[in-house]
């Protein structure tokens, strides 16, 4: 693996930006190169796309304060764990 190759964990961290079209061109190319060789990540990205299609988009104002707090806590614990 070269230093330019993406690993699965990095792909997971960037999937939202990828699906929103917000990755820089170089990162998008690395992301797509990883998808070309990693079937597990391809499945993961498709699951994320399916989830977005099924649930639509939620805005910050669509969440109750308790739901927002719970989600933020879950993400903080996931990132630090």
Secondary structure, 3 states (H helix, E strand, C coil): CCCCCCCHHHHHHHHHHHHCCCCCHHHHHHHHHHHHHCHHHHHHHHHHHHHHHHHCCCCHHHCCHHHHHHHHHHHHHHHHC
